[in-house]
Amino acid sequence: MTVDPDVAFTVEVDDQVRVTDGVAPGAPVALQGRTIDVLEGLSVRAPLPVDAEYRWLTDGLQRTFESAADPRP
């Protein structure tokens, strides 16, 4: 869930990718914060706080955005 503006959605990934409105109950991982901070993190221009066990969900972003260095803490 992000704020400023308020946005919430769920991405489910298995053999398909589905995006639905709102936060699904029991979602195992969530990115939260100001919208601009989350977007900057997803585009690898700023740190994106993701627990180590879920980092596989965002590891491909570094290659996608051709980032030489991983800015995550």
PDB file of N, CA, C and O in Angstrom:
ATOM      1  N   MET A   1       0.850  -1.165   0.000  1.00  0.00           N
ATOM      2  CA  MET A   1       0.000   0.000   0.000  1.00  0.00           C
ATOM      3  C   MET A   1       0.897   1.230   0.000  1.00  0.00           C
ATOM      4  O   MET A   1       1.897   1.277   0.717  1.00  0.00           O
ATOM      5  N   THR A   2       0.545   2.207  -0.792  1.00  0.00           N
ATOM      6  CA  THR A   2       1.315   3.441  -0.844  1.00  0.00           C
ATOM      7  C   THR A   2       0.425   4.613  -0.441  1.00  0.00           C
ATOM      8  O   THR A   2      -0.802   4.523  -0.475  1.00  0.00           O
ATOM      9  N   VAL A   3       1.058   5.693  -0.065  1.00  0.00           N
ATOM     10  CA  VAL A   3       0.332   6.903   0.313  1.00  0.00           C
ATOM     11  C   VAL A   3       0.878   8.080  -0.475  1.00  0.00           C
ATOM     12  O   VAL A   3       2.018   8.074  -0.940  1.00  0.00           O
ATOM     13  N   ASP A   4       0.034   9.084  -0.610  1.00  0.00           N
ATOM     14  CA  ASP A   4       0.415  10.341  -1.269  1.00  0.00           C
ATOM     15  C   ASP A   4       0.727  10.144  -2.738  1.00  0.00           C
ATOM     16  O   ASP A   4       1.863  10.422  -3.120  1.00  0.00           O
ATOM     17  N   PRO A   5      -0.153   9.700  -3.580  1.00  0.00           N
ATOM     18  CA  PRO A   5      -1.557   9.370  -3.337  1.00  0.00           C
ATOM     19  C   PRO A   5      -1.727   7.950  -2.796  1.00  0.00           C
ATOM     20  O   PRO A   5      -0.833   7.112  -2.920  1.00  0.00           O
ATOM     21  N   ASP A   6      -2.887   7.700  -2.196  1.00  0.00           N
ATOM     22  CA  ASP A   6      -3.181   6.377  -1.652  1.00  0.00           C
ATOM     23  C   ASP A   6      -3.457   5.390  -2.782  1.00  0.00           C
ATOM     24  O   ASP A   6      -4.335   5.611  -3.616  1.00  0.00           O
ATOM     25  N   VAL A   7      -2.694   4.298  -2.796  1.00  0.00           N
ATOM     26  CA  VAL A   7      -2.854   3.255  -3.802  1.00  0.00           C
ATOM     27  C   VAL A   7      -2.609   1.914  -3.121  1.00  0.00           C
ATOM     28  O   VAL A   7      -1.679   1.782  -2.325  1.00  0.00           O
ATOM     29  N   ALA A   8      -3.427   0.932  -3.426  1.00  0.00           N
ATOM     30  CA  ALA A   8      -3.213  -0.414  -2.893  1.00  0.00           C
ATOM     31  C   ALA A   8      -3.620  -1.426  -3.956  1.00  0.00           C
ATOM     32  O   ALA A   8      -4.696  -1.326  -4.546  1.00  0.00           O
ATOM     33  N   PHE A   9      -2.749  -2.399  -4.194  1.00  0.00           N
ATOM     34  CA  PHE A   9      -3.080  -3.471  -5.121  1.00  0.00           C
ATOM     35  C   PHE A   9      -2.279  -4.703  -4.744  1.00  0.00           C
ATOM     36  O   PHE A   9      -1.297  -4.618  -4.007  1.00  0.00           O
ATOM     37  N   THR A  10      -2.704  -5.843  -5.253  1.00  0.00           N
ATOM     38  CA  THR A  10      -2.040  -7.110  -4.981  1.00  0.00           C
ATOM     39  C   THR A  10      -1.580  -7.712  -6.298  1.00  0.00           C
ATOM     40  O   THR A  10      -2.322  -7.712  -7.280  1.00  0.00           O
ATOM     41  N   VAL A  11      -0.363  -8.224  -6.316  1.00  0.00           N
ATOM     42  CA  VAL A  11       0.164  -8.932  -7.477  1.00  0.00           C
ATOM     43  C   VAL A  11       0.338 -10.391  -7.067  1.00  0.00           C
ATOM     44  O   VAL A  11       1.089 -10.693  -6.140  1.00  0.00           O
ATOM     45  N   GLU A  12      -0.349 -11.284  -7.751  1.00  0.00           N
ATOM     46  CA  GLU A  12      -0.215 -12.721  -7.510  1.00  0.00           C
ATOM     47  C   GLU A  12       0.562 -13.323  -8.667  1.00  0.00           C
ATOM     48  O   GLU A  12       0.256 -13.075  -9.834  1.00  0.00           O
ATOM     49  N   VAL A  13       1.580 -14.125  -8.329  1.00  0.00           N
ATOM     50  CA  VAL A  13       2.430 -14.718  -9.354  1.00  0.00           C
ATOM     51  C   VAL A  13       2.465 -16.222  -9.152  1.00  0.00           C
ATOM     52  O   VAL A  13       2.845 -16.706  -8.086  1.00  0.00           O
ATOM     53  N   ASP A  14       2.070 -16.955 -10.174  1.00  0.00           N
ATOM     54  CA  ASP A  14       2.267 -18.404 -10.240  1.00  0.00           C
ATOM     55  C   ASP A  14       2.526 -18.701 -11.707  1.00  0.00           C
ATOM     56  O   ASP A  14       3.485 -18.169 -12.265  1.00  0.00           O
ATOM     57  N   ASP A  15       1.722 -19.519 -12.349  1.00  0.00           N
ATOM     58  CA  ASP A  15       1.921 -19.718 -13.788  1.00  0.00           C
ATOM     59  C   ASP A  15       1.385 -18.531 -14.593  1.00  0.00           C
ATOM     60  O   ASP A  15       1.569 -18.452 -15.808  1.00  0.00           O
ATOM     61  N   GLN A  16       0.715 -17.605 -13.885  1.00  0.00           N
ATOM     62  CA  GLN A  16       0.220 -16.360 -14.467  1.00  0.00           C
ATOM     63  C   GLN A  16       0.519 -15.228 -13.496  1.00  0.00           C
ATOM     64  O   GLN A  16       0.856 -15.462 -12.335  1.00  0.00           O
ATOM     65  N   VAL A  17       0.394 -14.014 -13.977  1.00  0.00           N
ATOM     66  CA  VAL A  17       0.520 -12.837 -13.114  1.00  0.00           C
ATOM     67  C   VAL A  17      -0.831 -12.140 -13.111  1.00  0.00           C
ATOM     68  O   VAL A  17      -1.386 -11.827 -14.164  1.00  0.00           O
ATOM     69  N   ARG A  18      -1.359 -11.898 -11.892  1.00  0.00           N
ATOM     70  CA  ARG A  18      -2.640 -11.221 -11.757  1.00  0.00           C
ATOM     71  C   ARG A  18      -2.476 -10.019 -10.839  1.00  0.00           C
ATOM     72  O   ARG A  18      -1.839 -10.112  -9.790  1.00  0.00           O
ATOM     73  N   VAL A  19      -3.052  -8.891 -11.238  1.00  0.00           N
ATOM     74  CA  VAL A  19      -3.040  -7.686 -10.418  1.00  0.00           C
ATOM     75  C   VAL A  19      -4.490  -7.369 -10.081  1.00  0.00           C
ATOM     76  O   VAL A  19      -5.336  -7.246 -10.966  1.00  0.00           O
ATOM     77  N   THR A  20      -4.765  -7.237  -8.771  1.00  0.00           N
ATOM     78  CA  THR A  20      -6.122  -6.929  -8.331  1.00  0.00           C
ATOM     79  C   THR A  20      -6.091  -5.718  -7.415  1.00  0.00           C
ATOM     80  O   THR A  20      -5.074  -5.423  -6.787  1.00  0.00           O
ATOM     81  N   ASP A  21      -7.204  -5.027  -7.348  1.00  0.00           N
ATOM     82  CA  ASP A  21      -7.331  -3.842  -6.526  1.00  0.00           C
ATOM     83  C   ASP A  21      -7.343  -4.222  -5.049  1.00  0.00           C
ATOM     84  O   ASP A  21      -7.950  -5.226  -4.676  1.00  0.00           O
ATOM     85  N   GLY A  22      -6.687  -3.439  -4.214  1.00  0.00           N
ATOM     86  CA  GLY A  22      -6.675  -3.672  -2.778  1.00  0.00           C
ATOM     87  C   GLY A  22      -5.583  -4.637  -2.354  1.00  0.00           C
ATOM     88  O   GLY A  22      -4.907  -5.237  -3.189  1.00  0.00           O
ATOM     89  N   VAL A  23      -5.422  -4.777  -1.047  1.00  0.00           N
ATOM     90  CA  VAL A  23      -4.425  -5.675  -0.487  1.00  0.00           C
ATOM     91  C   VAL A  23      -5.115  -6.974  -0.094  1.00  0.00           C
ATOM     92  O   VAL A  23      -6.057  -6.967   0.698  1.00  0.00           O
ATOM     93  N   ALA A  24      -4.650  -8.083  -0.644  1.00  0.00           N
ATOM     94  CA  ALA A  24      -5.239  -9.387  -0.339  1.00  0.00           C
ATOM     95  C   ALA A  24      -4.939  -9.773   1.107  1.00  0.00           C
ATOM     96  O   ALA A  24      -3.812  -9.604   1.571  1.00  0.00           O
ATOM     97  N   PRO A  25      -5.929 -10.286   1.814  1.00  0.00           N
ATOM     98  CA  PRO A  25      -5.679 -10.746   3.173  1.00  0.00           C
ATOM     99  C   PRO A  25      -4.648 -11.876   3.163  1.00  0.00           C
ATOM    100  O   PRO A  25      -4.697 -12.762   2.311  1.00  0.00           O
ATOM    101  N   GLY A  26      -3.735 -11.836   4.097  1.00  0.00           N
ATOM    102  CA  GLY A  26      -2.744 -12.899   4.201  1.00  0.00           C
ATOM    103  C   GLY A  26      -1.624 -12.823   3.183  1.00  0.00           C
ATOM    104  O   GLY A  26      -0.883 -13.792   3.018  1.00  0.00           O
ATOM    105  N   ALA A  27      -1.481 -11.708   2.500  1.00  0.00           N
ATOM    106  CA  ALA A  27      -0.377 -11.575   1.540  1.00  0.00           C
ATOM    107  C   ALA A  27       0.942 -11.716   2.293  1.00  0.00           C
ATOM    108  O   ALA A  27       1.127 -11.065   3.321  1.00  0.00           O
ATOM    109  N   PRO A  28       1.860 -12.545   1.809  1.00  0.00           N
ATOM    110  CA  PRO A  28       3.087 -12.813   2.557  1.00  0.00           C
ATOM    111  C   PRO A  28       4.095 -11.663   2.572  1.00  0.00           C
ATOM    112  O   PRO A  28       4.950 -11.611   3.456  1.00  0.00           O
ATOM    113  N   VAL A  29       4.011 -10.756   1.624  1.00  0.00           N
ATOM    114  CA  VAL A  29       4.950  -9.635   1.575  1.00  0.00           C
ATOM    115  C   VAL A  29       4.208  -8.411   1.052  1.00  0.00           C
ATOM    116  O   VAL A  29       3.309  -8.522   0.219  1.00  0.00           O
ATOM    117  N   ALA A  30       4.598  -7.241   1.554  1.00  0.00           N
ATOM    118  CA  ALA A  30       3.967  -6.006   1.112  1.00  0.00           C
ATOM    119  C   ALA A  30       5.021  -4.910   1.007  1.00  0.00           C
ATOM    120  O   ALA A  30       5.902  -4.792   1.859  1.00  0.00           O
ATOM    121  N   LEU A  31       4.918  -4.132  -0.024  1.00  0.00           N
ATOM    122  CA  LEU A  31       5.733  -2.928  -0.164  1.00  0.00           C
ATOM    123  C   LEU A  31       4.851  -1.775   0.289  1.00  0.00           C
ATOM    124  O   LEU A  31       3.732  -1.612  -0.197  1.00  0.00           O
ATOM    125  N   GLN A  32       5.353  -0.988   1.209  1.00  0.00           N
ATOM    126  CA  GLN A  32       4.556   0.108   1.740  1.00  0.00           C
ATOM    127  C   GLN A  32       5.388   1.373   1.795  1.00  0.00           C
ATOM    128  O   GLN A  32       6.613   1.325   1.917  1.00  0.00           O
ATOM    129  N   GLY A  33       4.713   2.496   1.705  1.00  0.00           N
ATOM    130  CA  GLY A  33       5.399   3.776   1.826  1.00  0.00           C
ATOM    131  C   GLY A  33       4.788   4.806   0.903  1.00  0.00           C
ATOM    132  O   GLY A  33       3.725   4.597   0.319  1.00  0.00           O
ATOM    133  N   ARG A  34       5.489   5.929   0.786  1.00  0.00           N
ATOM    134  CA  ARG A  34       5.020   6.958  -0.142  1.00  0.00           C
ATOM    135  C   ARG A  34       5.126   6.416  -1.561  1.00  0.00           C
ATOM    136  O   ARG A  34       6.092   5.730  -1.895  1.00  0.00           O
ATOM    137  N   THR A  35       4.161   6.712  -2.374  1.00  0.00           N
ATOM    138  CA  THR A  35       4.116   6.195  -3.741  1.00  0.00           C
ATOM    139  C   THR A  35       5.415   6.457  -4.482  1.00  0.00           C
ATOM    140  O   THR A  35       5.950   5.551  -5.122  1.00  0.00           O
ATOM    141  N   ILE A  36       5.929   7.662  -4.411  1.00  0.00           N
ATOM    142  CA  ILE A  36       7.155   8.001  -5.143  1.00  0.00           C
ATOM    143  C   ILE A  36       8.329   7.164  -4.657  1.00  0.00           C
ATOM    144  O   ILE A  36       9.168   6.758  -5.462  1.00  0.00           O
ATOM    145  N   ASP A  37       8.407   6.894  -3.346  1.00  0.00           N
ATOM    146  CA  ASP A  37       9.509   6.088  -2.809  1.00  0.00           C
ATOM    147  C   ASP A  37       9.435   4.643  -3.287  1.00  0.00           C
ATOM    148  O   ASP A  37      10.458   4.043  -3.619  1.00  0.00           O
ATOM    149  N   VAL A  38       8.228   4.081  -3.324  1.00  0.00           N
ATOM    150  CA  VAL A  38       8.057   2.702  -3.811  1.00  0.00           C
ATOM    151  C   VAL A  38       8.401   2.625  -5.300  1.00  0.00           C
ATOM    152  O   VAL A  38       9.092   1.701  -5.728  1.00  0.00           O
ATOM    153  N   LEU A  39       7.926   3.586  -6.086  1.00  0.00           N
ATOM    154  CA  LEU A  39       8.230   3.580  -7.520  1.00  0.00           C
ATOM    155  C   LEU A  39       9.721   3.758  -7.782  1.00  0.00           C
ATOM    156  O   LEU A  39      10.278   3.098  -8.659  1.00  0.00           O
ATOM    157  N   GLU A  40      10.367   4.636  -7.037  1.00  0.00           N
ATOM    158  CA  GLU A  40      11.815   4.815  -7.189  1.00  0.00           C
ATOM    159  C   GLU A  40      12.548   3.520  -6.839  1.00  0.00           C
ATOM    160  O   GLU A  40      13.521   3.161  -7.503  1.00  0.00           O
ATOM    161  N   GLY A  41      12.093   2.826  -5.814  1.00  0.00           N
ATOM    162  CA  GLY A  41      12.705   1.554  -5.440  1.00  0.00           C
ATOM    163  C   GLY A  41      12.486   0.477  -6.475  1.00  0.00           C
ATOM    164  O   GLY A  41      13.399  -0.292  -6.773  1.00  0.00           O
ATOM    165  N   LEU A  42      11.282   0.410  -7.032  1.00  0.00           N
ATOM    166  CA  LEU A  42      10.994  -0.594  -8.054  1.00  0.00           C
ATOM    167  C   LEU A  42      11.792  -0.349  -9.333  1.00  0.00           C
ATOM    168  O   LEU A  42      12.074  -1.290 -10.075  1.00  0.00           O
ATOM    169  N   SER A  43      12.156   0.894  -9.592  1.00  0.00           N
ATOM    170  CA  SER A  43      12.959   1.201 -10.778  1.00  0.00           C
ATOM    171  C   SER A  43      14.447   1.251 -10.450  1.00  0.00           C
ATOM    172  O   SER A  43      15.248   1.690 -11.275  1.00  0.00           O
ATOM    173  N   VAL A  44      14.823   0.807  -9.254  1.00  0.00           N
ATOM    174  CA  VAL A  44      16.207   0.667  -8.793  1.00  0.00           C
ATOM    175  C   VAL A  44      16.941   2.010  -8.748  1.00  0.00           C
ATOM    176  O   VAL A  44      18.158   2.057  -8.923  1.00  0.00           O
ATOM    177  N   ARG A  45      16.215   3.088  -8.517  1.00  0.00           N
ATOM    178  CA  ARG A  45      16.855   4.391  -8.353  1.00  0.00           C
ATOM    179  C   ARG A  45      17.006   4.759  -6.887  1.00  0.00           C
ATOM    180  O   ARG A  45      17.648   5.755  -6.551  1.00  0.00           O
ATOM    181  N   ALA A  46      16.416   3.957  -6.019  1.00  0.00           N
ATOM    182  CA  ALA A  46      16.483   4.200  -4.582  1.00  0.00           C
ATOM    183  C   ALA A  46      16.379   2.851  -3.873  1.00  0.00           C
ATOM    184  O   ALA A  46      15.952   1.868  -4.479  1.00  0.00           O
ATOM    185  N   PRO A  47      16.761   2.792  -2.606  1.00  0.00           N
ATOM    186  CA  PRO A  47      16.644   1.529  -1.874  1.00  0.00           C
ATOM    187  C   PRO A  47      15.193   1.055  -1.797  1.00  0.00           C
ATOM    188  O   PRO A  47      14.272   1.860  -1.663  1.00  0.00           O
ATOM    189  N   LEU A  48      15.007  -0.237  -1.882  1.00  0.00           N
ATOM    190  CA  LEU A  48      13.690  -0.850  -1.764  1.00  0.00           C
ATOM    191  C   LEU A  48      13.757  -1.866  -0.635  1.00  0.00           C
ATOM    192  O   LEU A  48      14.336  -2.939  -0.804  1.00  0.00           O
ATOM    193  N   PRO A  49      13.172  -1.545   0.516  1.00  0.00           N
ATOM    194  CA  PRO A  49      13.266  -2.461   1.647  1.00  0.00           C
ATOM    195  C   PRO A  49      12.409  -3.700   1.438  1.00  0.00           C
ATOM    196  O   PRO A  49      11.183  -3.650   1.531  1.00  0.00           O
ATOM    197  N   VAL A  50      13.076  -4.812   1.154  1.00  0.00           N
ATOM    198  CA  VAL A  50      12.405  -6.099   0.974  1.00  0.00           C
ATOM    199  C   VAL A  50      13.149  -7.113   1.831  1.00  0.00           C
ATOM    200  O   VAL A  50      14.373  -7.220   1.754  1.00  0.00           O
ATOM    201  N   ASP A  51      12.409  -7.855   2.647  1.00  0.00           N
ATOM    202  CA  ASP A  51      13.043  -8.895   3.467  1.00  0.00           C
ATOM    203  C   ASP A  51      13.799  -9.868   2.577  1.00  0.00           C
ATOM    204  O   ASP A  51      13.373 -10.158   1.459  1.00  0.00           O
ATOM    205  N   ALA A  52      14.919 -10.370   3.075  1.00  0.00           N
ATOM    206  CA  ALA A  52      15.797 -11.252   2.298  1.00  0.00           C
ATOM    207  C   ALA A  52      15.056 -12.446   1.698  1.00  0.00           C
ATOM    208  O   ALA A  52      15.338 -12.838   0.565  1.00  0.00           O
ATOM    209  N   GLU A  53      14.120 -13.027   2.435  1.00  0.00           N
ATOM    210  CA  GLU A  53      13.435 -14.212   1.922  1.00  0.00           C
ATOM    211  C   GLU A  53      12.521 -13.912   0.726  1.00  0.00           C
ATOM    212  O   GLU A  53      12.135 -14.825  -0.003  1.00  0.00           O
ATOM    213  N   TYR A  54      12.180 -12.646   0.528  1.00  0.00           N
ATOM    214  CA  TYR A  54      11.316 -12.263  -0.601  1.00  0.00           C
ATOM    215  C   TYR A  54      12.068 -11.486  -1.674  1.00  0.00           C
ATOM    216  O   TYR A  54      11.458 -11.012  -2.632  1.00  0.00           O
ATOM    217  N   ARG A  55      13.360 -11.350  -1.531  1.00  0.00           N
ATOM    218  CA  ARG A  55      14.129 -10.557  -2.483  1.00  0.00           C
ATOM    219  C   ARG A  55      14.064 -11.125  -3.902  1.00  0.00           C
ATOM    220  O   ARG A  55      14.246 -10.386  -4.869  1.00  0.00           O
ATOM    221  N   TRP A  56      13.811 -12.416  -4.036  1.00  0.00           N
ATOM    222  CA  TRP A  56      13.704 -13.025  -5.367  1.00  0.00           C
ATOM    223  C   TRP A  56      12.602 -12.358  -6.180  1.00  0.00           C
ATOM    224  O   TRP A  56      12.642 -12.375  -7.410  1.00  0.00           O
ATOM    225  N   LEU A  57      11.616 -11.770  -5.501  1.00  0.00           N
ATOM    226  CA  LEU A  57      10.527 -11.108  -6.214  1.00  0.00           C
ATOM    227  C   LEU A  57      10.997  -9.851  -6.952  1.00  0.00           C
ATOM    228  O   LEU A  57      10.399  -9.460  -7.954  1.00  0.00           O
ATOM    229  N   THR A  58      12.056  -9.226  -6.461  1.00  0.00           N
ATOM    230  CA  THR A  58      12.513  -7.968  -7.054  1.00  0.00           C
ATOM    231  C   THR A  58      13.897  -8.051  -7.677  1.00  0.00           C
ATOM    232  O   THR A  58      14.367  -7.066  -8.247  1.00  0.00           O
ATOM    233  N   ASP A  59      14.565  -9.197  -7.585  1.00  0.00           N
ATOM    234  CA  ASP A  59      15.926  -9.313  -8.118  1.00  0.00           C
ATOM    235  C   ASP A  59      16.017  -9.037  -9.620  1.00  0.00           C
ATOM    236  O   ASP A  59      17.022  -8.493 -10.078  1.00  0.00           O
ATOM    237  N   GLY A  60      15.014  -9.390 -10.379  1.00  0.00           N
ATOM    238  CA  GLY A  60      15.045  -9.162 -11.819  1.00  0.00           C
ATOM    239  C   GLY A  60      14.956  -7.694 -12.199  1.00  0.00           C
ATOM    240  O   GLY A  60      15.282  -7.328 -13.328  1.00  0.00           O
ATOM    241  N   LEU A  61      14.520  -6.850 -11.277  1.00  0.00           N
ATOM    242  CA  LEU A  61      14.401  -5.425 -11.581  1.00  0.00           C
ATOM    243  C   LEU A  61      15.746  -4.792 -11.893  1.00  0.00           C
ATOM    244  O   LEU A  61      15.839  -3.905 -12.742  1.00  0.00           O
ATOM    245  N   GLN A  62      16.780  -5.243 -11.213  1.00  0.00           N
ATOM    246  CA  GLN A  62      18.112  -4.674 -11.463  1.00  0.00           C
ATOM    247  C   GLN A  62      18.527  -4.897 -12.911  1.00  0.00           C
ATOM    248  O   GLN A  62      19.064  -3.993 -13.551  1.00  0.00           O
ATOM    249  N   ARG A  63      18.279  -6.101 -13.433  1.00  0.00           N
ATOM    250  CA  ARG A  63      18.592  -6.382 -14.840  1.00  0.00           C
ATOM    251  C   ARG A  63      17.663  -5.605 -15.774  1.00  0.00           C
ATOM    252  O   ARG A  63      18.101  -5.073 -16.794  1.00  0.00           O
ATOM    253  N   THR A  64      16.388  -5.546 -15.419  1.00  0.00           N
ATOM    254  CA  THR A  64      15.417  -4.855 -16.263  1.00  0.00           C
ATOM    255  C   THR A  64      15.781  -3.394 -16.466  1.00  0.00           C
ATOM    256  O   THR A  64      15.682  -2.869 -17.575  1.00  0.00           O
ATOM    257  N   PHE A  65      16.203  -2.741 -15.388  1.00  0.00           N
ATOM    258  CA  PHE A  65      16.530  -1.327 -15.473  1.00  0.00           C
ATOM    259  C   PHE A  65      18.034  -1.098 -15.672  1.00  0.00           C
ATOM    260  O   PHE A  65      18.520   0.021 -15.506  1.00  0.00           O
ATOM    261  N   GLU A  66      18.769  -2.165 -16.028  1.00  0.00           N
ATOM    262  CA  GLU A  66      20.184  -2.084 -16.357  1.00  0.00           C
ATOM    263  C   GLU A  66      20.990  -1.346 -15.296  1.00  0.00           C
ATOM    264  O   GLU A  66      21.813  -0.485 -15.610  1.00  0.00           O
ATOM    265  N   SER A  67      20.745  -1.692 -14.049  1.00  0.00           N
ATOM    266  CA  SER A  67      21.460  -1.068 -12.951  1.00  0.00           C
ATOM    267  C   SER A  67      22.751  -1.817 -12.673  1.00  0.00           C
ATOM    268  O   SER A  67      22.745  -3.042 -12.555  1.00  0.00           O
ATOM    269  N   ALA A  68      23.834  -1.109 -12.567  1.00  0.00           N
ATOM    270  CA  ALA A  68      25.145  -1.727 -12.298  1.00  0.00           C
ATOM    271  C   ALA A  68      25.300  -2.049 -10.827  1.00  0.00           C
ATOM    272  O   ALA A  68      25.994  -3.001 -10.471  1.00  0.00           O
ATOM    273  N   ALA A  69      24.673  -1.281  -9.979  1.00  0.00           N
ATOM    274  CA  ALA A  69      24.822  -1.484  -8.540  1.00  0.00           C
ATOM    275  C   ALA A  69      23.447  -1.658  -7.905  1.00  0.00           C
ATOM    276  O   ALA A  69      22.465  -1.059  -8.345  1.00  0.00           O
ATOM    277  N   ASP A  70      23.392  -2.476  -6.880  1.00  0.00           N
ATOM    278  CA  ASP A  70      22.163  -2.697  -6.157  1.00  0.00           C
ATOM    279  C   ASP A  70      22.091  -1.696  -5.012  1.00  0.00           C
ATOM    280  O   ASP A  70      22.874  -1.814  -4.069  1.00  0.00           O
ATOM    281  N   PRO A  71      21.172  -0.696  -5.048  1.00  0.00           N
ATOM    282  CA  PRO A  71      21.130   0.328  -4.015  1.00  0.00           C
ATOM    283  C   PRO A  71      20.450  -0.127  -2.727  1.00  0.00           C
ATOM    284  O   PRO A  71      20.387   0.630  -1.759  1.00  0.00           O
ATOM    285  N   ARG A  72      19.939  -1.361  -2.710  1.00  0.00           N
ATOM    286  CA  ARG A  72      19.220  -1.809  -1.503  1.00  0.00           C
ATOM    287  C   ARG A  72      20.197  -1.995  -0.345  1.00  0.00           C
ATOM    288  O   ARG A  72      21.345  -2.404  -0.524  1.00  0.00           O
ATOM    289  N   PRO A  73      19.695  -1.679   0.846  1.00  0.00           N
ATOM    290  CA  PRO A  73      20.554  -1.829   2.040  1.00  0.00           C
ATOM    291  C   PRO A  73      20.841  -3.292   2.344  1.00  0.00           C
ATOM    292  O   PRO A  73      21.544  -3.596   3.308  1.00  0.00           O
TER     293      PRO A  73
END
